[in-house]
Amino acid sequence: MHLSIIICSYNRANYIGDALTALYEQTASLDQFEVFIVDNNSTDNTTEVFKSWRASHPNGRFEYTTETKQGASYARNTGAKLATTPWLCFIDDDAIASPQYVENVIKHTNDQPLIVGFGGRIIPKYIPTEPKWMSYYVSSLVGNFDYAPIACAFENGKYPLESNMIVAKKVFDQVGGFNEQIPGVVGTLRIGGEGKELFYKIMALDHTIYYDPNIMVQHVVEVSKLTPEYLYRVASGIGRGERSRTKAINNTAYNKKVFEYLLKLGAAIILGVKYTLQGTPAKSWPVIQFRIDALKGLVGN
């Protein structure tokens, strides 16, 4: 067995079955990977959905466990402790892996034996359709991620996103796993960037992190849930995560991040004007609001 896939789940009973079926029907044989679903205090019928799904999909190793400490970092660390393979793969509970997903992960580890961490492409699956106000820059809030057309090393501080990232277990353990001070979603509060912090710790050990577009998932996005409140929670959560990460380094790192966010806000305003002049005014304000909300989270709002 080569790969342990860890799915942190919170109130995704409507989608967890599809996510598991996509893994069950991989081109790779079921004896090449194991799956751990970590229920992070779901209040819906996620448990019943898993039991029903498992009854009709009895082969392979698909294990269900719980983590009562709220936050994706806690849940992912719990799953990592259960893993028995050399590689850890983290995907979301509403992510649909491509049929060759596991096969391509294994191929990448064989082709790049010295690489200890990498990630892949994430394509939003809008339900029902992509909203007219969505732009490339705002789509990162719903997981859109397409770094490059070919496999390559991440550069300029870029890193894989949490919905599709793979890391060698020995290195994951070496850096202490996910920082639980950056837990992800806790109730209505979000402190994001746990994946960034993990890979920055790995990069600090002089490791190169890779991207492979063939390692692909679709990420479900319910358009009806993309309310201003939801988008604020996600964007401000990015800022809160950066506040926690940079403050842990020193005040200079934090002040540099504030300056960077101010520059990004200025760039967003220019971009918003550009969208208006191009005849797509619906895209203008969301890209500006994104940077305002992220800045609010960074400075402590």
Summary of the structure (lengths in Angstrom):
residues: 301
radius of gyration: 19.0
end to end distance: 45.6
largest distance: 56.3
contacts: 1027
relative contact order: 0.14
helix: 46%
strand: 23%
